[in-house]
Amino acid sequence: MADIKALDKEYIVGTYGRFDLVAESGSGAVCIDADGKEYIDFTSGIGVNSLGFCDPGWVKAVTEQLSKIQHISNLFYTEPCVKVAELLVKRTGMSKVFFANSGAEANEVAIKAARKYSNNKYGDDTNHIVTLENSFHGRTMATITATGQDGYHKDFYPFVQGFSYAKANDIEDLYAKVTEETCAVMIELVQGEGGVMNLDKEYVKAVEAYCRQEDMMFIIDEVQTGVGRTGHLFAFQAFDVKPDIVTFAKGIGGGLPIGGALFSETAAEILKPGDHGTTYGGNPVACAGAYEVLSRIDDEFLAEVRAKGDYFREKLSAVDEVESISGMGLMIGIKLKEKAAKDVVGAALAEGLLLLTAKDKVRLLPPLNITYDEIDKGLAILEKLL
């Protein structure tokens, strides 16, 4: 383990504050380090390993595709890409899909599509986008600018122009931020990196109505909330709204890099050949993994996600140190009364439990198929520390 850490420090750019764990293998919600110590995983790679570590069905799907063809450019057709697109469209009521490799890339294409829609219809100056304070949309130059957190807006000037930030759950402030140049509003339904903060359903419906009234693209970033995380295939389905563009990534690949954007019939024909592209988007191996994930996340599976989320909340609510719990399904934020979240996360690692933080909260993003036995083992550690 010491050798791996030393090599990491010597050869890898230090953009991550790594925890003191060298992961070597895993199964389900159990991670095993290089010394053979086991950890209950309540992080799933920040919401990526939706079926946990090395799920047999997922491994089979990916390895079978690897033995057929691992990559060919988007100048040609491949079956896995089409099959995933069909599942996504039929299960969301959206119209078409663009595949990328990450959440930031997915949000980039949403931004470009919204600007092209309004530029073609109302002129080149119609390119302004409103996002929300406390949001997070990625780390590219456009998506970091779209992110409504001052902490990210330093050191990299000049930023991409044309973004403003409205207060979450305050429709009057959104009205005040929209101008004649506004082409879109982009929101997360649960602000993950911003502290697992829920938006109100009435607010989201008001945003949708305002976008329809003003002919602005209504974009929902579901990079973290999508693909079963909230107990719904996509969180917008629980809010009774129909966005123009929905972005996704993280959990859909089950561990491989894949993201994308779903377009409604209003937005499906905006982008034409040459407007956008990506070398790896729709990669056959990543799509084989995504098809396995989507095929498994049926109504019964989603009901289990909601039940497990309720189980977490019931157990955690009984802990004196817990002040409040936010989020949906298996996307859980825990606000503590006295203890610092980062201290709890560090102490949990030593006890064999992997946790995350989000602002001042402890954040849980366990695998969607985590067992109750694994939940109980992890919660026993967390409850002891709290």
N, C-alpha and C positions, 0 to 999 in steps of 0.2 A: 504493500500500500504506500509506503513512504517513497518508493522509487517512482510510482505513478504520479504522486503529488509533485515530486521534484521535477519530473519531466514536463508536467503540465505548466508549472511556474516558469520553466526555462523556455518552452517553445510555443505556448499559446498566449495570445493577447489577453490581458487581464480585464476583460469586460464583465466577468461574473464573480460575485462574492460566493464562492463555492462553500458548501457545508463539508464537514470532515467525514465524508463517506465515499468510498470507491465502490460503486455498484458493479457487481459481476454477473448476477443472474436473478431470475425471479419467476414466480408463478402466481397467478391470480393477483391478490392484493398483498403479496409477500415479496419483499426485495431482500436479496442476500448479498452482503458485501464480500470483499476479497478475503476477509478473514473467516468467513462462514457465519457471521452474525446475521440474524433475521430481523427484519423491520416490517411492521404493518404500514402499508402505504395509503395515506389519506390525501395524496397529491395527484396521482395518475399522470405524472409528468406535466403538471399544470393543465390538467384536463384533457390530455392527449390519449392516454392509454384507456380508452373507454371500456375495453374488455379485459383490463388488467394486463399483467405481464404474460407474454407467450401463450395466449389463449390457443388451445389446440386447433380449433376451427379456423381462426385467423391465420395461424402459422401455415396450415394446410393450403388455404386459399392463396396466400402470398407465394409459397414455394412452388405450388403447381404452376402459377403464372410465370415465375422465374424460369421454369423449365421450358416455357413456350417462347416468349419474347419479352425482354425486359424494357425495351424502349424503341420507339421509332418516332420520327418527328410528327408534328400536327399537320403535316402535308398529306398524311394518310389516315385512314380510319382504323380504329381498334375497338374490339367488342367490349372490354371492361369499362371503358370511358362511357360508351353509349348506355350500357346497362345501369350504371350509377346515375347518369343523368335522368333516365326514365324513372327510376325509383324516386329520385328527389322531386321531379315535376309532379308525378302522380300523387305523391303523399303530401304535397304542400299546396297544390292548386296554383303554383307558379307556372311560367311558360317555358323558359329555357335556362340553360346553365352555362356559365363560363368557368373553366377549371384553371386554378393557379396552384401555388405551392405553399402558401402561408396566409395567415390572417391579414397581415399588412398588404400583401399583394392583392388579396380579395378586396380590401377597402380602397386600394388604388384604382382598381377597375371601376368600382362604384362611383368614385369621385369623377373619373374621366367620363363615364357614361352620363352622369348627371349634367356635367358641364356641356357636353356635346348636345344633349337634348335641348337645353335652353339656348345655347349659342346658335344652333340652327334655326330655332323657332323665334327667338327674341333679340338676337344680336350678340356679338362677341363680348359685350360688357356684362352679360348675365351669367356670372360665374361664381357668385358668392355662396358659401355653404355655412349653415349654422349647425354647430354641434353643442354638446352640453358641458358645463363646468364639471370637473371631476371625471371626465370620460377618458378612455384610452383606446386608440385605434391603430397603433403600430409605431414602428421606429424608422420608417423611410421618411424622406423629407416632407412629403405631403401628409402622411398619416401622423407624424409627430406634431405637425402643425395643427391637424384636425383634433389632436388630443387636447382636452381642456384642462391641463394641469401645468401650472407655471414651472414646476420643477423640471419638466422636460424642455422648456423653452429657453435654453441658454446654451452658449458655446458654439452653436452651429449656424449662426446668422450668415446670410439672410435666409429667412424662411419662405416657404411658398405663400403667396398672398391669397387673400380671399376667404378667410375663415373668421367667424365670430363665435362666442360661447355664451349660451343662455343658461340660466339657473334651472336645474332639474326640478320637475314637478311644479314649475311656475309658468303657466301658459302666457300670462301677461308679459313676462320678461322675454319669452320667445317672440311674441308679437313685436316687441320693441327692438329686437335684434334683426328681424327680417327687413330687408330693403327692397327696392325695385330691382336690384341686381341679384337677389337671392335665387338660386336655382334648386337648392335641396336643403333638407334637414336630415341629419344623421344622428341616430341615438342608439344606445345599448339599453335593453329592457331591464337588465340587472348590471350595474356598473361593477365589473369584476375587480380590475386592478385599482379602481377608485374606492374600494372598501366594501364590496358586495352590497351595494346600495340599490334597492328596488325602486323602479318607477311605478307611479300610481296608474292603474288601468284607465281611469277617467282622463288623466293627463295624456296618456299615449293616444287615446281615441281623439282627443282634442287636437293633438299634433297632426294626426292623419287627416282629420277634417280640414284643418287649415292648409295643409299641403294640397289637398284636392281643390280647395277654393282658389288658391293662388297659383295653381299649376306648377308646383314644385315637386321634385322627386322626393318621396318618403323612403329613406334608407334606414334599415335596421341592421346593426352590426351584431351578428350572432356567433362570432368567432368563439366565444367562451360559453354562451348559453345554448348553442345549437346542438343538434344530434343527440337528443335525449337527456342532456345534463339537467334540465329543469323539471323532468318528468313529462315533458311533451317533446315531440320530435324537434320542433322549433318553438321557442318561447312565444313568438308572436301569435301562435295558434291559441294560446291561453288568454290573449289580450283582445281577441275578437277584432283584429285589424288585418288589412291586406296591404303590405308594403309594395313599393315599386321595385325595390332591390333589397335582397337579404344576403349578407355575406356570412361565410362559414369557413371553418378550418378545424384545427385542434382534433377533437374527438372523432371526426369522420374517418380519419385514416387509421385509427387504432394503434398508431405508433409510427406511421410513415408520413412524410411531408405531403400534404395535399390541402388545398383550400379552394375557394371559389365564390361565385356570386350567382344567386338565383334572380332571374328577371321576370317581372310580370309581363302580361301581354302589352302593356303600355310601353315598357322599356326594352322588350326583347329584340327589337329591330334597330336599336340606336347604333350599335357598333357594327361596322362593316369590315371586310377583309383589309388588313393593314392598320386598322385603328388601334388594336391592342393584340398582344400575344405573349407567349412564354414558352421557352424550350421544353420544359418538363411538365407543363400543365396537362392533366389527364393521363399521366404516365400509367401504363398498363398494370404495373405491380402495385403502385399506390391505389389505383382504382379497384384492383382485386381485393385488397384489404378493406377498402371503403364499402364495397358491395357486401362483403361478409358482415361488417358492422351494421349497415343499414338493414340487411335481411334479418338480423337478430333482434333489432330494436322494433318489435311489434307492439301492439296495444297492451298485451300482457306484461311484456318487459317494462314498458313505460309505467304501468300501474305499480310494478315492483319498485321502480326508482322513486316514485312518489311515496310509497309505503316506507321505504328505507329512509328517505328524507324525514318523514314524520317521526320515525323511530329515533334518529339522531337528535331531533329537536326535543322530543319528550325526555330523553336521557339527559341532554345538556341543560335543559331548563331546570332540572332538579339540583344542579350544582350551584352552590351559593356564590361562587366567584363570577358566574356568568350574569352579565347585566342585560344583554339582549342578543337575539339571534336574527339574522337577515338572510336573504337569498330565496331560492326556490329549488325544490327537489334535492339533488345531491350537489348543489352549489350553496355552501353554507358559510356565513360570516359570523364570528363570535366576538362580541364586544365584552371585554372584561372589566371588572370593577377596580381592581388594584394592580394586578400583575401586568407587565409589559408583554405584548404579544411576541415580540422577537425573543424575549427571554424564555417564554414557554416553548417556543419552537426549538430553541437550542437544547433545552432540558429534555424535551421529548425525544430528540434524536439519540441522546445518550441512553434513553430507556427503551429504544427500539420502536419508535413511532415517527413517521415522516409527516410533517405538517407544513403549511404555508402561512404567509402573512399577506394582508391587504390593508395598507395604511396602518391603523392602530388595532386591527382585528386579527384574530387567528382565522385562517381560511381553510376550509376543507373542500377538496375536489376528489373524492375517492373514485375508484373504478365503478362504473355503473352496475356491474354484476358482482360487486363485493358481497361476500356472504355475511349472514348475521353473526356467525362465529368470529369472522375477521373484524366486523364492526365492534363486537363486544370486547375483543382483545385490545383493540386500539383505544376504545373509550375508557377501558379500565386504566390504561396508562395516563390518558389525558385527565380523567377525573382525579387521579392520584396527585398529579402535578398542580391541579387547580385547587 
